[in-house]
Amino acid sequence: MTATDPGQRLRDRGDVRQLISYALVGGSGVLLDLLAFLALFNWFGVHEQVANALSTTLGITNNFLLNARFTFHRRDRLLGRFLRFYAVGLTGTALTFALLWIFAGRLGADPNLVKCASLPFVLAMQFVLNRKWSFA
């Protein structure tokens, strides 16, 4: 199949649309995650790691529901897909946990900045894993 094949171009456009949809859904989850983290940590005094676990769980659940419906158009085997999606989300949580532990806990960086800086890396990793595993 060549790059000029109309079928390939349609698949490429579908991939781009899927990535854009995933990014928009991810953005809503990131915003929800971040706002929940900031509120829990700054306003309610919840420890940064507990606040991170709670806020990330909220974001993961939001993203699964929206991605299943709008990005990947999958309504079959939802429990299994959610468990895989959540496992991918926990991978992101573990990465953020490690970054918070290193940069905030050990090096004294502001946990708010560490959380914000971790988001693009976690989002990219999770898109690849969810596309290849959770919604394959």
N, C-alpha and C positions, 0 to 999 in steps of 0.2 A: 504494500500500500504506500502510495506517495503522499507527500505533504499537500499536494493539490487535489487529492481525492475528496470529493464533496462529503462523503460519509465521515472521513477523518476530521474535516473541518467542523462538522456538526458535533462530533464527540468532543473536540477541543473546546468549542463554545459551551457545551454542557459542563465540561470540567471547570471552566472559568466561572460560569454561573453558580456552580456548586461551591466553589471557593469563596465567591462573593457572599453568597447566602450564609455559609459557615462563618465567615468573618463578621457579618452583621449580627448573627445569632450570638457568636462568641463575644462580640462587643457588648451586647445586652447582659450576658452572663458576667463578663469582666466588670462592667459597671455595677451590677448587683453585688458581686463578690467584693469589690473594692469599697463600695458604700457600707456594706454590712461590716467589713473588717474595720473601717475607720470608726464607725459608730460603736462597735463592740470594744475596740481597743481604747479609743480616745474618750468616749463619753461614758461607757459603762465600766471601764477599768478591767476588762477581761484580759487575761494574759495573752500576749501576742500569738503564741502557738495555738491556744484554744480558739481565739478569735479567727485565726487563719483556717483552722479545721471547720468551724461552723460556717464561715463565709464562703469557703470553697465548696462545701456540700450544697449550699443554697445555689451557687452558680452552676454547679454540675447538673443538678436536677432541672433547673431552668433550661440549660442548654440541651439536655437530652430531649425534653418535651418539644422544644422548638425545632431542633434538628431532625428529629424523627418525622415531624409533620412537614416542615417546609424545605429542608435542605436535601435530605436523603429519601423522602417520601416512602418511609417504611412504617407500616403499622402491624407487621407480622412479628411474632416472637419477641414481643416488647420486653418481657421480663429478662430474657437472655441478653437482648441487646442492651438493656439498661445496666445489667450487671457488668458487661464488657465495657460499656461507656463509663460506668462508675470506676472500674479498675483503671482505665486510662486516666480518668480524673484524679484518682488517688496517686497515680504516677506524677501528675503535675503537682499535687499537694506535697508529695515527698520532695520533689525538686525545690518547691518554694520553701518548705520546712528547712531543708538543708541550707538554702541561701540565707534565710532569716537567722539560722543558728550561727552560720559563719560570719555574715556581715553585721548583723545587729547584735547577736549574742556575744561574739568573740571580738569583733573589731569595733564595736560601738557605733555603727552607722544607724541612722534613723530608720526604725522598722517600716515607717510609711514609705520612705524612698525605696527601700529594698523590695517591698511588696510591689510597688509600681514598676520598678525596673525588671522584675521577674516576669511580668505578664506577657510581653511579646514572645519570649522564649518558650514559655509554657504553652501558649496558644498554638504556635507553629508545630511543636512536638505532638500536641494532642490532635490536630487536624489530620496529620499523616496516620497516626495510630487509629483514630476513629474511622477514617475512610477505608483503611485496609482491613480493619478487624471488626469494629463494632457494627458498621453498616454495610459490610461486604455482602 
